[in-house]
Amino acid sequence: MLITDLTVDSSITLKNLIINDSKVIFDAIDQNRYFFRKWLPFVDMTRSEIDTLSFVKSIVDDVERRQEIFTIWYDNTFCGLVGLKDIDYLNRKLEIGYWLVEKMNGKGIMLRSVEKILEFCFKKLEINRIQIKCGLGNFQSAAIPKKLGFSLEGIERHGERHHIRYIDLEIYSLLKYEWEENR
């Protein structure tokens, strides 16, 4: 593991993804299909716990460590994932992706979780650039980088395939010196 579990605060813990998390992740996706479907392209392809298990194994078995995924636990209840994607150690940059079950929205869980991930990436991993991509119109998701001082760089046209259509993605970025200045 690249990163150990991270304690965000007394209510939130980010735990390294493990094989045994497959069932709880699948159950969350299955129970939130309608909510997730608009913005998460993998929902329709996740039909069974085996599909989720395959995803989890791909992350856990990633020997090059190009991804790190954490389960998010709020008061000991699983509520979502947050992860580092496309980690580029040479250029010291990465992307953060996340999702949260519907009933946990509005509690500041994701904001605080991403804030902790930023601190770890900038301080411990010595990352210089972090980006977050959000579907154009996904205001809840885009609120996270906006509140954390990211800059909107532009729109990636047709950046993600959803079902039979493509959606545009807003690209937000934050540089280490900007994060340090805003702390």
C-alpha positions as CSV (number, residue, x, y, z in Angstrom):
1,M,0.0,0.0,0.0
2,L,1.2,3.4,-0.9
3,I,-0.9,5.1,1.8
4,T,-2.1,4.0,5.2
5,D,-5.6,4.5,6.5
6,L,-6.4,8.2,7.1
7,T,-8.4,9.6,9.9
8,V,-10.2,12.7,8.7
9,D,-11.9,13.6,12.0
10,S,-13.8,11.8,14.8
11,S,-16.6,10.7,12.4
12,I,-14.8,10.0,9.1
13,T,-12.1,7.5,8.3
14,L,-10.6,6.7,4.9
15,K,-9.5,3.0,4.7
16,N,-7.4,1.4,2.1
17,L,-9.5,-0.6,-0.3
18,I,-9.3,-4.3,0.3
19,I,-10.9,-7.4,-1.4
20,N,-13.4,-7.8,1.5
21,D,-14.9,-4.4,0.6
22,S,-16.4,-5.7,-2.6
23,K,-19.8,-6.6,-1.1
24,V,-20.4,-3.4,0.8
25,I,-19.4,-1.4,-2.3
26,F,-21.6,-3.4,-4.6
27,D,-24.5,-3.1,-2.2
28,A,-24.1,0.7,-2.1
29,I,-24.0,0.9,-5.9
30,D,-27.0,-1.4,-6.2
31,Q,-29.1,0.6,-3.7
32,N,-28.2,3.9,-5.3
33,R,-28.4,3.0,-9.0
34,Y,-30.9,5.7,-9.9
35,F,-29.0,8.4,-8.0
36,F,-25.6,7.4,-9.4
37,R,-26.6,6.6,-13.0
38,K,-26.6,10.1,-14.3
39,W,-23.0,10.8,-13.4
40,L,-21.2,7.5,-13.0
41,P,-20.7,5.5,-16.2
42,F,-19.8,2.2,-14.5
43,V,-23.2,1.8,-12.7
44,D,-25.0,-0.1,-15.6
45,M,-22.0,-2.4,-16.0
46,T,-22.0,-3.3,-12.3
47,R,-24.6,-6.0,-12.3
48,S,-23.2,-8.3,-9.5
49,E,-20.8,-8.4,-6.7
50,I,-18.4,-10.3,-9.0
51,D,-18.2,-7.1,-11.2
52,T,-17.3,-5.1,-8.2
53,L,-14.8,-7.8,-7.0
54,S,-13.1,-7.6,-10.4
55,F,-12.7,-3.8,-10.0
56,V,-11.4,-4.1,-6.5
57,K,-8.9,-6.8,-7.5
58,S,-7.6,-4.5,-10.3
59,I,-6.9,-1.8,-7.8
60,V,-5.4,-4.0,-5.1
61,D,-3.2,-5.9,-7.6
62,D,-1.9,-2.7,-9.3
63,V,1.8,-3.2,-8.9
64,E,2.7,0.1,-10.5
65,R,0.4,1.9,-8.0
66,R,-1.2,4.1,-10.6
67,Q,-4.3,4.2,-8.4
68,E,-5.1,4.3,-4.7
69,I,-8.7,3.9,-3.6
70,F,-10.1,4.5,-0.1
71,T,-13.5,3.4,1.3
72,I,-15.1,6.3,3.2
73,W,-16.6,5.4,6.6
74,Y,-18.8,7.9,8.5
75,D,-19.6,6.8,12.0
76,N,-18.5,3.3,11.1
77,T,-21.0,3.2,8.1
78,F,-19.7,2.8,4.6
79,C,-20.7,5.7,2.4
80,G,-18.5,6.0,-0.6
81,L,-15.1,6.0,-2.3
82,V,-12.4,8.5,-2.9
83,G,-9.3,7.7,-4.9
84,L,-6.2,8.9,-6.6
85,K,-6.2,8.1,-10.3
86,D,-3.6,8.3,-13.0
87,I,-0.8,8.9,-10.5
88,D,2.2,10.2,-12.3
89,Y,5.2,10.2,-9.9
90,L,7.6,11.5,-12.5
91,N,5.6,14.7,-13.0
92,R,4.2,14.7,-9.5
93,K,0.6,14.9,-10.5
94,L,-2.6,12.9,-10.1
95,E,-6.4,13.1,-10.4
96,I,-8.9,12.6,-7.5
97,G,-12.2,10.9,-8.1
98,Y,-15.1,10.3,-5.7
99,W,-18.6,9.2,-5.1
100,L,-20.9,9.2,-2.1
101,V,-24.2,7.4,-1.5
102,E,-27.3,9.7,-1.7
103,K,-28.3,9.6,2.0
104,M,-24.9,10.9,3.1
105,N,-24.9,14.0,0.9
106,G,-25.0,17.3,2.6
107,K,-23.0,16.4,5.6
108,G,-19.6,17.7,4.4
109,I,-18.2,14.1,4.3
110,M,-16.7,14.4,0.8
111,L,-15.4,17.9,1.3
112,R,-13.5,16.9,4.4
113,S,-12.3,13.6,2.9
114,V,-10.9,15.3,-0.2
115,E,-9.4,18.0,2.0
116,K,-7.5,15.2,3.9
117,I,-6.4,13.6,0.7
118,L,-5.0,16.9,-0.5
119,E,-3.0,17.4,2.6
120,F,-1.6,13.9,2.4
121,C,-0.8,14.2,-1.3
122,F,0.9,17.6,-1.1
123,K,2.8,17.0,2.2
124,K,3.7,13.3,2.2
125,L,3.7,12.4,-1.5
126,E,5.1,15.7,-2.6
127,I,2.6,16.0,-5.4
128,N,2.7,19.3,-7.3
129,R,-0.6,19.2,-9.3
130,I,-4.0,17.7,-8.5
131,Q,-7.0,17.7,-10.7
132,I,-10.6,16.8,-10.4
133,K,-13.0,16.2,-13.3
134,C,-16.7,16.7,-12.9
135,G,-19.6,16.1,-15.4
136,L,-20.8,19.5,-16.7
137,G,-23.9,20.2,-14.7
138,N,-23.0,18.0,-11.7
139,F,-23.1,20.9,-9.3
140,Q,-22.7,18.7,-6.1
141,S,-19.5,17.2,-7.4
142,A,-18.2,20.5,-8.7
143,A,-18.8,22.2,-5.4
144,I,-15.9,20.2,-3.8
145,P,-13.0,21.6,-5.9
146,K,-14.6,25.1,-5.9
147,K,-14.7,25.1,-2.1
148,L,-11.2,23.8,-1.8
149,G,-9.6,26.6,-4.0
150,F,-9.2,24.7,-7.3
151,S,-9.2,26.7,-10.5
152,L,-11.5,25.8,-13.4
153,E,-9.1,25.1,-16.3
154,G,-11.7,24.4,-19.0
155,I,-14.0,21.8,-20.5
156,E,-13.0,18.5,-21.8
157,R,-15.6,18.0,-24.6
158,H,-17.1,14.5,-24.7
159,G,-14.7,13.5,-22.0
160,E,-16.7,10.6,-20.6
161,R,-19.1,8.1,-22.2
162,H,-22.3,7.6,-20.3
163,H,-24.6,4.9,-21.6
164,I,-25.2,5.8,-25.3
165,R,-24.0,9.4,-25.1
166,Y,-20.9,11.4,-24.1
167,I,-20.8,14.2,-21.5
168,D,-18.5,17.1,-21.2
169,L,-16.2,17.3,-18.1
170,E,-15.2,20.4,-16.2
171,I,-11.5,20.2,-15.3
172,Y,-10.3,21.7,-12.0
173,S,-6.8,21.9,-10.8
174,L,-4.9,22.9,-7.7
175,L,-1.1,23.4,-7.5
176,K,0.9,22.8,-4.3
177,Y,1.9,26.5,-3.9
178,E,-1.8,27.6,-4.3
179,W,-2.8,25.1,-1.6
180,E,-0.1,26.3,0.7
181,E,-1.1,29.9,0.2
182,N,-4.7,29.2,0.9
183,R,-4.2,27.2,4.1
